[in-house]
Amino acid sequence: MDPILIEPGQRYLARINPKRIPHIFTDVLIIGGGVAGSRAALEIDPRLETIIVNKGKVSQSNSAYAQGGIAGVLDPLDNITNHIQDTLAAGKDLCDEELVEYVCQEAPRHIQELIEIGTDFDTEDGKIALTKEGGHSHRRVAHAMGDATGRELMRSLVSAVHDRPSIQTWTKTPTLDLVTEDGKCRGAIIWNRYHGKTLVWAKQVILATGGAGCLFRESTNPPLATGDGHAIAFRAGALLQDMEFMQFHPTVLYIAGGARYLISEAVRGEGAYLRDCNGVRFMSEYHPDQELAHRDIVSRAITDRMLKTNHSCVYLDLTHLDPALIKERFPNIGKVCAGFGLDLSKDQIPVRPGAHYMIGGVKTDLQARTSVPHLWAAGEVTSTGLHGSNRLASNSLLEGLIFGAAAGRGASAAALSQPDQFTASLLPDWDKEKHSDENLNSKDLRNSLASLMWRDVGITRNAESLQNAKDKVDFWSRYVVDREFKTLSGWELQNMLLVAQLMITSAIERKESRGVHYRSDFPETNPAYQKHISVHSTC
């Protein structure tokens, strides 16, 4: 299927005069310092200069927020074939089978490498402790600090990165756009908090910016997950695919007025029940695997139950579990709940679904190459073919590690083959006048966008809701794209509107229900749509 062509507005978000702003030259530029970006950096040859730029702090990434764990076959009673089959089953006939086999085979080695750099996994009887999550046929999810696996992974990876003198890490440094010349990636325009717009020229660039959960009102993601990487790659000419597939996590702590907080799938993996407001354990009415059905099934079941009971949430029940197990496995979740006066071992915990993981993104191959020469990508910003139309729990950190390493290896080898002959080019100016960002309330528009996406492009979609979303996003985009913003909130808004357009267009095109994409007007899976939907810029 040929890509859908979409007009992104202007090629660059900011007016750049290369004669008036600072220039930095490096061998490899990594945009994003989560699991994928940090792992990529460790593969770069120390003879090369590497810069990692982060929009915020490393602790604010989706990687650091990850709770459940990382999947891999470590139990003698399990085998690689089981992991492969579980991943394929979750992906609903849209996974790349060769790639799935590769990732599942590589998983144990990459977990062992984490241990070698100092990652402290939870253990039981001297071995890595394993839990089971939805869609897994065996206990194969390694975890750390009970329910803070991402935080521990990032601690060990960041420590290893800091030990490399050849790697610089810049925080609070957002990227506005990738720079391209003759179709090749040459670097990026970044915003340095000390001297503003800066051009970073690099032999090779790795994109590892994470997800886009903040497009939706209800989300587990940190505030910085605004789809920037998807947008800047699209404007640079990269091919994106599967943009209709946003995974909604079934269980997000729901306290009116409180920040949303993920309640890990591992809670249900350890035996927690889901009950409605009447105390009824309802999942058996929707799937034989009950609470451990795939996430798309559980999310839709919860939404349906909320509608039927006219209640704002359902409840997680752990009261039948051993309090000592709850305390050991879920110390951080327990602490958050305690802040609201809830005791995991005694109280029913209010939950509802929220946007969690972006499956679609920049199309990459087995070596983490994108369609743009000199541009590599890894992690949640990509569409590798591993997840198909529905991600299997705890395969995401694994994907970030494996393809982060692949991107690092590839970029390193390519940069080593290029001579140190850096040249700066003049960037093309805008083809039309920009308007000021004055008198535009970007915060209000961002909130309106998130509410619209949650209502019309959320867990259940249909032609009418998608068209309504498209009309409103197109309208907002027309008067936002022609403005020149000078702050992060404005650039994020422009990126979010573009990514929303890509997501809505793809969702309209997929006239079936598959995985996380559910259309009430096309409730069945259609074999004619066993294919990827791609989008490409007209620029």
Backbone torsions as a table, in degrees:
resi	resn	phi	psi	omega
1	MET	NA	128.7	179.5
2	ASP	-67.4	147.5	178.7
3	PRO	-62.3	148.7	171.9
4	ILE	-79.2	127.7	-179.0
5	LEU	-90.4	129.9	-176.7
6	ILE	-132.2	136.2	177.6
7	GLU	-80.1	117.6	-177.2
8	PRO	-85.8	1.4	-171.6
9	GLY	87.4	-139.2	179.9
10	GLN	-74.7	150.6	178.8
11	ARG	-67.3	-41.1	-179.5
12	TYR	-120.2	140.1	-178.3
13	LEU	-74.0	-26.9	-174.3
14	ALA	-122.3	147.0	175.1
15	ARG	-74.3	125.5	-175.5
16	ILE	-121.3	123.4	170.7
17	ASN	-111.8	99.9	-174.8
18	PRO	-59.1	-17.2	-179.7
19	LYS	-82.2	-9.3	-173.6
20	ARG	-117.6	-1.2	-177.3
21	ILE	-124.8	159.5	-178.8
22	PRO	-66.5	152.4	175.9
23	HIS	-123.2	136.9	175.5
24	ILE	-122.0	140.7	179.7
25	PHE	-120.9	132.7	179.3
26	THR	-146.3	168.6	178.6
27	ASP	-81.6	-49.9	-179.0
28	VAL	-130.0	129.5	175.1
29	LEU	-109.5	125.4	177.1
30	ILE	-112.2	121.4	-178.8
31	ILE	-101.0	103.7	-176.2
32	GLY	111.4	128.9	-174.8
33	GLY	-119.8	29.7	174.8
34	GLY	-76.9	-154.4	-178.5
35	VAL	-57.9	-47.8	-176.7
36	ALA	-65.8	-47.3	-178.5
37	GLY	-66.3	-41.8	179.5
38	SER	-66.9	-40.9	179.4
39	ARG	-66.1	-36.7	177.6
40	ALA	-61.9	-42.5	-177.6
41	ALA	-60.0	-34.8	-178.0
42	LEU	-70.6	-14.4	178.8
43	GLU	-93.4	-7.1	-178.1
44	ILE	-76.8	131.5	179.5
45	ASP	-56.1	131.2	-178.4
46	PRO	-60.5	-15.4	177.3
47	ARG	-74.5	-13.0	-179.1
48	LEU	-99.5	148.0	175.0
49	GLU	-87.8	130.1	-177.9
50	THR	-125.7	137.2	174.5
51	ILE	-121.9	129.2	171.8
52	ILE	-106.2	125.3	175.5
53	VAL	-112.3	131.5	178.7
54	ASN	-117.8	136.2	177.7
55	LYS	-64.3	-38.1	178.8
56	GLY	-126.1	-140.0	174.4
57	LYS	-95.2	154.0	179.7
58	VAL	-58.7	-33.1	-178.2
59	SER	-68.1	-10.7	-178.5
60	GLN	-96.3	5.4	-175.8
61	SER	-82.0	160.4	173.5
62	ASN	-59.5	-34.4	179.0
63	SER	-58.2	-47.5	-179.0
64	ALA	-66.9	-26.7	-179.7
65	TYR	-79.3	-15.7	-174.9
66	ALA	-59.4	132.8	-176.1
67	GLN	-104.7	-57.8	-164.4
68	GLY	-55.7	-60.2	-179.5
69	GLY	156.2	-161.1	-179.2
70	ILE	-129.5	129.3	-173.8
71	ALA	-85.2	140.2	175.8
72	GLY	-176.4	147.5	-177.9
73	VAL	-79.7	106.3	-179.7
74	LEU	-124.9	-6.6	-177.7
75	ASP	-98.6	129.0	179.1
76	PRO	-57.3	-23.1	179.9
77	LEU	-82.3	-8.9	179.1
78	ASP	-104.1	169.6	172.5
79	ASN	-151.7	165.8	-175.3
80	ILE	-60.1	-38.1	-179.2
81	THR	-59.2	-38.7	178.5
82	ASN	-62.4	-44.7	179.9
83	HIS	-63.0	-41.6	178.1
84	ILE	-60.9	-48.5	-177.0
85	GLN	-65.3	-38.4	178.4
86	ASP	-64.3	-40.6	179.2
87	THR	-66.0	-44.2	179.1
88	LEU	-64.0	-40.1	-179.8
89	ALA	-63.5	-41.2	179.2
90	ALA	-65.6	-35.6	-175.0
91	GLY	-76.1	-6.3	174.3
92	LYS	53.6	54.7	172.0
93	ASP	65.0	24.5	177.4
94	LEU	-124.6	7.5	178.5
95	CYS	-79.6	155.7	169.5
96	ASP	-86.9	105.6	-171.4
97	GLU	-61.3	-40.1	179.4
98	GLU	-61.9	-43.1	-179.6
99	LEU	-68.1	-39.8	177.7
100	VAL	-60.1	-45.2	178.7
101	GLU	-59.9	-43.6	179.9
102	TYR	-61.3	-47.9	-177.8
103	VAL	-63.5	-45.9	-178.4
104	CYS	-65.4	-35.1	177.5
105	GLN	-70.1	-34.5	-177.8
106	GLU	-79.1	-18.5	-171.5
107	ALA	-55.1	-51.6	-177.9
108	PRO	-58.9	-38.4	-179.4
109	ARG	-64.7	-41.3	-178.5
110	HIS	-71.2	-32.3	174.7
111	ILE	-66.8	-39.5	177.6
112	GLN	-64.4	-38.0	177.6
113	GLU	-63.3	-36.7	176.5
114	LEU	-61.7	-42.5	178.1
115	ILE	-61.3	-39.5	-177.7
116	GLU	-67.2	-27.7	178.2
117	ILE	-92.5	3.4	172.0
118	GLY	110.3	9.5	177.4
119	THR	-68.8	128.9	-175.3
120	ASP	-101.8	89.1	177.6
121	PHE	-75.8	152.2	174.0
122	ASP	-66.0	143.4	-177.7
123	THR	-125.9	161.1	176.6
124	GLU	-145.0	120.0	-177.0
125	ASP	55.4	39.0	175.7
126	GLY	81.8	0.2	179.4
127	LYS	-119.2	160.3	177.9
128	ILE	-60.1	126.8	177.8
129	ALA	-73.4	137.9	-177.3
130	LEU	-123.4	143.0	175.3
131	THR	-124.1	172.3	-179.0
132	LYS	-116.3	139.5	178.0
133	GLU	-127.5	171.2	-175.7
134	GLY	-55.4	132.3	178.8
135	GLY	89.7	-12.0	178.4
136	HIS	-90.4	136.6	179.5
137	SER	-85.6	-14.6	-178.1
138	HIS	-138.8	165.6	173.1
139	ARG	-78.1	108.4	-177.6
140	ARG	-143.4	16.0	-178.0
141	VAL	-101.6	109.8	176.5
142	ALA	-79.9	140.5	-176.3
143	HIS	-136.5	167.7	-177.9
144	ALA	-141.4	146.9	179.8
145	MET	53.5	34.2	-179.9
146	GLY	75.4	-76.4	-176.1
147	ASP	-134.1	33.9	-179.8
148	ALA	-135.4	48.4	-175.2
149	THR	-60.9	-45.0	-178.7
150	GLY	-59.6	-40.4	179.9
151	ARG	-62.3	-41.6	-179.9
152	GLU	-70.7	-40.3	176.1
153	LEU	-59.4	-45.0	-179.0
154	MET	-66.8	-35.8	177.8
155	ARG	-58.8	-48.3	-176.3
156	SER	-71.5	-39.3	179.9
157	LEU	-68.1	-44.3	179.9
158	VAL	-63.9	-38.8	177.6
159	SER	-61.3	-42.6	179.6
160	ALA	-66.3	-38.7	178.4
161	VAL	-64.4	-43.0	-178.9
162	HIS	-64.8	-21.9	178.9
163	ASP	-79.2	-4.1	-179.8
164	ARG	-100.4	108.0	-179.5
165	PRO	-61.0	-22.7	-176.6
166	SER	-81.0	-4.1	-177.1
167	ILE	-111.6	125.0	171.4
168	GLN	-102.8	141.2	176.4
169	THR	-121.0	121.7	179.1
170	TRP	-109.7	123.3	177.1
171	THR	-102.4	166.6	-178.2
172	LYS	50.0	43.4	-177.3
173	THR	-129.8	86.4	-179.0
174	PRO	-71.2	150.4	175.6
175	THR	-100.4	127.3	179.8
176	LEU	-85.4	-43.4	-177.4
177	ASP	-162.1	157.1	167.5
178	LEU	-81.8	145.6	176.8
179	VAL	-99.5	128.4	178.0
180	THR	-124.5	152.2	177.0
181	GLU	-148.0	125.6	-176.4
182	ASP	54.3	36.7	176.3
183	GLY	80.7	-0.3	-178.4
184	LYS	-108.8	146.1	178.2
185	CYS	-77.7	128.6	-177.4
186	ARG	-113.0	-8.7	-177.2
187	GLY	151.7	-146.2	-176.7
188	ALA	-155.7	155.9	170.8
189	ILE	-96.5	120.6	-179.8
190	ILE	-120.3	164.1	177.7
191	TRP	-111.0	111.0	178.1
192	ASN	-92.2	129.2	-173.7
193	ARG	-67.8	-11.8	179.8
194	TYR	-95.7	-36.5	-177.5
195	HIS	-137.2	23.8	170.1
196	GLY	73.0	-143.6	-174.9
197	LYS	-61.8	135.0	-177.4
198	THR	-140.2	140.1	174.9
199	LEU	-98.5	121.1	175.5
200	VAL	-107.0	113.8	179.6
201	TRP	-95.5	132.7	-176.4
202	ALA	-141.2	148.3	175.7
203	LYS	-67.5	-39.0	-180.0
204	GLN	-139.4	147.0	-179.1
205	VAL	-126.5	136.8	177.0
206	ILE	-117.7	125.4	-179.9
207	LEU	-99.1	120.9	-178.4
208	ALA	-145.5	54.1	-168.9
209	THR	-89.2	-6.0	177.1
210	GLY	87.7	-152.7	-165.0
211	GLY	-102.7	-160.8	-172.3
212	ALA	-142.5	30.6	-175.2
213	GLY	-61.9	-24.4	-177.8
214	CYS	-72.4	-2.8	171.1
215	LEU	-64.5	-19.0	-175.7
216	PHE	-114.5	145.1	-177.4
217	ARG	-60.5	-41.8	178.8
218	GLU	-100.3	116.9	-176.4
219	SER	-153.3	149.5	174.7
220	THR	-87.8	-8.5	-170.9
221	ASN	-78.3	154.8	172.8
222	PRO	-68.3	161.8	-175.3
223	PRO	-60.1	-18.8	-176.8
224	LEU	-84.5	-4.4	-176.4
225	ALA	-83.2	76.0	-172.3
226	THR	-113.0	18.4	175.1
227	GLY	71.8	22.5	-176.6
228	ASP	-58.6	-44.1	-177.8
229	GLY	-63.1	-41.2	176.9
230	HIS	-59.1	-43.8	-176.2
231	ALA	-69.6	-46.4	-176.7
232	ILE	-68.8	-32.9	176.7
233	ALA	-67.8	-40.7	179.7
234	PHE	-63.7	-45.5	179.5
235	ARG	-63.6	-27.8	-179.7
236	ALA	-82.7	-2.9	176.4
237	GLY	99.6	9.2	179.1
238	ALA	-76.0	147.4	175.9
239	LEU	-80.8	129.8	176.3
240	LEU	-114.6	150.1	178.6
241	GLN	-144.0	161.8	176.4
242	ASP	61.2	31.2	-175.6
243	MET	-69.5	-12.9	177.3
244	GLU	-77.5	-10.7	-172.9
245	PHE	-98.4	92.1	169.7
246	MET	-106.4	124.6	179.8
247	GLN	-86.4	130.8	177.0
248	PHE	-101.5	125.6	178.6
249	HIS	-79.7	134.7	-174.6
250	PRO	-66.5	-32.9	-168.1
251	THR	-122.6	97.8	174.6
252	VAL	-118.2	129.1	-180.0
253	LEU	-54.8	126.6	-176.8
254	TYR	-119.1	102.0	174.3
255	ILE	-123.4	117.8	-178.4
256	ALA	-53.9	124.8	-179.8
257	GLY	87.7	-10.2	-179.0
258	GLY	-98.2	157.5	177.0
259	ALA	-66.5	143.0	178.5
260	ARG	-72.5	140.6	-177.6
261	TYR	-139.1	129.6	-179.5
262	LEU	-64.0	133.1	169.2
263	ILE	-106.3	105.1	-169.6
264	SER	-49.6	145.8	173.5
265	GLU	-58.4	-25.1	179.7
266	ALA	-62.1	-24.2	177.0
267	VAL	-61.7	-45.4	175.5
268	ARG	-72.2	-29.9	176.8
269	GLY	-62.2	-30.7	178.4
270	GLU	-87.3	-0.2	172.0
271	GLY	117.4	7.9	179.6
272	ALA	-67.6	148.8	178.1
273	TYR	-101.5	157.4	169.5
274	LEU	-107.0	128.7	179.1
275	ARG	-127.9	150.1	175.5
276	ASP	-86.1	-175.7	-174.9
277	CYS	-67.4	-13.5	177.2
278	ASN	-95.9	4.3	179.1
279	GLY	85.7	6.0	-177.4
280	VAL	-83.3	128.5	173.4
281	ARG	-80.7	108.9	-162.7
282	PHE	-105.7	-11.6	-171.1
283	MET	-64.7	-23.8	178.8
284	SER	-64.8	-19.9	178.2
285	GLU	-77.6	-12.3	-174.7
286	TYR	-114.5	-30.2	-178.2
287	HIS	-162.1	143.0	-180.0
288	PRO	-63.3	-24.2	177.7
289	ASP	-80.6	-2.6	177.0
290	GLN	50.4	-124.2	-175.1
291	GLU	-65.1	-16.7	-178.5
292	LEU	-103.5	20.1	170.6
293	ALA	-68.6	167.6	179.7
294	HIS	-60.4	154.1	-172.4
295	ARG	-59.0	-38.3	-179.3
296	ASP	-62.8	-38.1	179.9
297	ILE	-68.0	-45.9	-178.9
298	VAL	-65.7	-40.5	179.8
299	SER	-62.2	-44.4	179.6
300	ARG	-68.3	-35.6	178.4
301	ALA	-63.8	-43.6	179.2
302	ILE	-63.6	-44.6	179.3
303	THR	-60.5	-42.9	178.5
304	ASP	-63.5	-40.5	-179.1
305	ARG	-67.8	-38.7	176.7
306	MET	-60.1	-40.2	-180.0
307	LEU	-66.9	-44.7	-177.3
308	LYS	-67.4	-33.2	-178.7
309	THR	-95.2	-2.7	-178.6
310	ASN	53.1	46.7	-177.8
311	HIS	-129.3	150.7	-172.4
312	SER	-78.2	-6.9	-177.8
313	CYS	-163.4	177.0	166.6
314	VAL	-119.4	-172.1	-172.8
315	TYR	-136.0	138.9	171.4
316	LEU	-89.8	131.2	-177.7
317	ASP	-116.7	113.5	177.4
318	LEU	-112.6	7.1	-170.0
319	THR	-65.3	-18.8	179.4
320	HIS	-88.0	-4.6	-179.1
321	LEU	-90.6	158.6	179.2
322	ASP	-64.5	122.3	179.9
323	PRO	-56.0	-32.8	179.3
324	ALA	-66.4	-38.6	177.4
325	LEU	-64.8	-43.9	-179.8
326	ILE	-60.3	-44.6	-178.2
327	LYS	-65.3	-39.4	-178.1
328	GLU	-72.7	-42.3	-172.8
329	ARG	-84.3	-29.3	-171.9
330	PHE	-130.7	54.7	-177.2
331	PRO	-65.6	-38.5	-176.9
332	ASN	-75.9	-41.3	175.5
333	ILE	-62.1	-41.4	178.6
334	GLY	-61.2	-38.6	-179.7
335	LYS	-66.6	-42.5	179.1
336	VAL	-63.1	-46.3	179.9
337	CYS	-62.6	-39.0	179.6
338	ALA	-61.0	-30.4	177.6
339	GLY	-64.0	-20.0	176.6
340	PHE	-105.7	13.1	178.5
341	GLY	77.5	21.8	-179.3
342	LEU	-109.5	137.2	178.1
343	ASP	-110.5	116.8	-177.3
344	LEU	-54.6	-35.0	-175.4
345	SER	-84.0	-8.8	-175.4
346	LYS	-126.3	-27.7	-171.1
347	ASP	-108.6	156.1	170.3
348	GLN	-80.2	129.9	-173.4
349	ILE	-100.2	117.1	-177.1
350	PRO	-71.0	128.4	-178.5
351	VAL	-140.5	157.4	171.4
352	ARG	-155.8	164.2	-177.6
353	PRO	-69.9	159.8	175.3
354	GLY	-153.9	152.9	177.4
355	ALA	-59.0	134.2	-169.9
356	HIS	-130.4	-53.1	-171.5
357	TYR	-139.1	127.2	179.4
358	MET	-85.7	111.3	-178.9
359	ILE	-79.0	-37.9	-179.3
360	GLY	-79.7	161.4	179.4
361	GLY	167.5	-154.7	-177.5
362	VAL	-69.2	124.6	-178.7
363	LYS	-70.3	127.8	178.3
364	THR	-130.0	163.8	177.2
365	ASP	-104.5	-168.8	-175.7
366	LEU	-64.7	-21.8	178.8
367	GLN	-97.1	6.1	179.1
368	ALA	73.5	21.3	176.2
369	ARG	-82.4	142.0	173.7
370	THR	-96.3	-176.9	178.2
371	SER	-78.7	-8.1	179.3
372	VAL	-100.3	120.1	178.8
373	PRO	-54.8	140.3	179.1
374	HIS	74.9	4.7	177.3
375	LEU	-116.1	124.5	178.3
376	TRP	-115.9	162.3	179.7
377	ALA	-152.8	151.2	-179.2
378	ALA	-155.5	153.7	176.0
379	GLY	89.8	-155.1	-171.7
380	GLU	-67.4	-18.1	178.2
381	VAL	-73.4	-9.2	-172.8
382	THR	-106.0	166.3	166.9
383	SER	-124.8	97.8	-175.4
384	THR	-88.9	-23.0	-172.0
385	GLY	100.3	-0.8	179.8
386	LEU	-69.9	-43.1	-170.7
387	HIS	-89.8	-16.6	-175.9
388	GLY	63.0	-122.9	-179.3
389	SER	-108.9	7.2	-179.4
390	ASN	-164.3	115.1	-175.7
391	ARG	-72.1	131.8	171.5
392	LEU	-73.7	133.7	-176.9
393	ALA	-49.8	137.7	174.0
394	SER	67.8	14.9	170.9
395	ASN	-88.3	-8.3	-173.2
396	SER	-76.7	-46.8	176.5
397	LEU	-61.3	-36.3	178.0
398	LEU	-61.7	-47.4	179.3
399	GLU	-60.4	-43.4	179.4
400	GLY	-60.4	-41.4	179.5
401	LEU	-65.9	-49.6	-173.5
402	ILE	-67.5	-45.0	-177.6
403	PHE	-85.0	-20.8	169.0
404	GLY	-62.9	-45.0	177.6
405	ALA	-63.2	-41.2	179.5
406	ALA	-63.6	-43.3	178.9
407	ALA	-63.3	-41.7	179.1
408	GLY	-62.9	-44.3	178.8
409	ARG	-62.1	-47.4	-177.3
410	GLY	-65.2	-45.3	-180.0
411	ALA	-65.3	-37.9	180.0
412	SER	-64.2	-47.6	-179.6
413	ALA	-63.1	-40.8	-179.5
414	ALA	-67.0	-42.5	-179.4
415	ALA	-65.8	-37.6	178.5
416	LEU	-63.5	-27.7	-178.3
417	SER	-83.9	-7.2	-178.5
418	GLN	-101.5	136.5	179.5
419	PRO	-72.3	160.6	178.3
420	ASP	-80.8	68.9	177.8
421	GLN	-124.2	82.8	-177.3
422	PHE	-86.3	134.6	175.4
423	THR	-134.0	144.8	177.3
424	ALA	-103.9	143.6	-178.8
425	SER	-115.0	162.0	173.8
426	LEU	-86.7	128.4	-179.5
427	LEU	-82.9	145.3	178.1
428	PRO	-66.0	145.2	179.2
429	ASP	-81.3	169.8	176.4
430	TRP	-62.8	150.0	179.5
431	ASP	-90.6	0.3	174.9
432	LYS	-154.1	161.9	-175.4
433	GLU	-70.2	140.7	176.2
434	LYS	-93.3	149.1	175.7
435	HIS	-96.5	158.7	177.7
436	SER	-70.4	155.0	177.2
437	ASP	-88.4	6.0	178.4
438	GLU	-65.8	151.7	177.7
439	ASN	65.0	19.2	174.2
440	LEU	-118.0	119.4	-179.8
441	ASN	-87.6	90.9	-175.1
442	SER	-66.3	-32.2	178.9
443	LYS	-65.2	-43.3	179.3
444	ASP	-64.6	-41.6	179.7
445	LEU	-67.2	-38.0	177.4
446	ARG	-63.9	-41.9	177.4
447	ASN	-64.1	-39.6	178.4
448	SER	-64.4	-40.6	178.1
449	LEU	-62.4	-46.3	-178.7
450	ALA	-62.5	-39.4	178.5
451	SER	-67.3	-42.1	178.3
452	LEU	-61.8	-46.5	-178.4
453	MET	-63.8	-39.9	179.9
454	TRP	-65.3	-40.1	-176.3
455	ARG	-76.6	-43.7	-169.9
456	ASP	-107.0	-16.2	-178.3
457	VAL	-128.1	27.5	-174.6
458	GLY	-90.4	-139.5	-173.3
459	ILE	-63.4	-37.2	176.6
460	THR	-121.0	130.2	-176.1
461	ARG	-127.9	162.5	171.1
462	ASN	-156.7	172.3	-174.7
463	ALA	-58.4	-41.9	-177.6
464	GLU	-65.9	-46.0	-178.6
465	SER	-67.0	-38.7	-180.0
466	LEU	-67.6	-39.4	178.4
467	GLN	-67.2	-38.6	176.7
468	ASN	-61.3	-44.6	178.1
469	ALA	-62.4	-43.2	-179.4
470	LYS	-61.3	-45.5	-178.2
471	ASP	-61.1	-44.0	-177.7
472	LYS	-70.7	-42.1	-179.8
473	VAL	-66.8	-39.7	176.9
474	ASP	-61.2	-41.4	179.7
475	PHE	-64.3	-49.5	178.8
476	TRP	-59.2	-41.5	-177.1
477	SER	-63.1	-36.2	-176.6
478	ARG	-61.3	-35.3	-179.0
479	TYR	-100.9	-0.9	175.5
480	VAL	-99.2	-36.5	-173.8
481	VAL	-64.8	-27.2	-177.9
482	ASP	-90.0	14.6	179.5
483	ARG	-106.7	148.4	175.4
484	GLU	-101.2	111.9	178.9
485	PHE	-93.4	152.5	-179.3
486	LYS	-121.2	8.1	-178.8
487	THR	-131.5	160.4	-178.9
488	LEU	-59.1	-40.7	-176.9
489	SER	-60.7	-36.0	178.2
490	GLY	-69.6	-44.5	178.7
491	TRP	-63.9	-39.9	177.8
492	GLU	-62.0	-42.5	179.7
493	LEU	-60.2	-45.3	178.6
494	GLN	-61.3	-41.4	178.1
495	ASN	-65.5	-42.6	-178.9
496	MET	-63.8	-40.4	178.9
497	LEU	-64.5	-40.4	178.7
498	LEU	-65.1	-47.3	-179.6
499	VAL	-64.0	-37.3	176.2
500	ALA	-60.6	-41.7	177.4
501	GLN	-60.7	-43.6	180.0
502	LEU	-64.1	-41.6	-179.3
503	MET	-66.3	-46.2	-178.4
504	ILE	-65.7	-44.8	179.6
505	THR	-58.8	-43.4	179.4
506	SER	-67.1	-39.3	-180.0
507	ALA	-66.7	-35.8	176.1
508	ILE	-65.2	-39.5	-177.5
509	GLU	-68.0	-36.2	-177.7
510	ARG	-83.7	94.5	-176.1
511	LYS	-92.2	64.5	178.0
512	GLU	-165.2	176.1	170.1
513	SER	-113.3	127.5	-179.3
514	ARG	-152.3	123.1	178.0
515	GLY	59.3	-128.3	-176.2
516	VAL	-77.0	-10.8	179.5
517	HIS	-93.6	105.6	-178.4
518	TYR	-119.4	121.7	177.5
519	ARG	-113.9	121.4	-178.4
520	SER	-66.9	-23.1	177.4
521	ASP	-86.5	-13.4	173.8
522	PHE	-135.6	70.6	-170.0
523	PRO	-73.4	-11.6	-178.2
524	GLU	-100.5	156.1	174.0
525	THR	-79.9	130.9	-176.1
526	ASN	-109.4	118.1	-179.8
527	PRO	-55.7	-25.0	179.8
528	ALA	-65.7	-19.2	-179.9
529	TYR	-104.8	22.5	174.0
530	GLN	-80.4	66.5	-175.3
531	LYS	-158.7	163.3	179.0
532	HIS	-90.3	143.2	174.2
533	ILE	-103.2	122.0	-175.4
534	SER	-111.8	152.9	176.4
535	VAL	-130.0	146.3	-177.3
536	HIS	-144.7	148.4	-178.9
537	SER	-75.2	146.7	175.0
538	THR	-82.5	-10.5	-179.4
539	CYS	-68.7	NA	NA
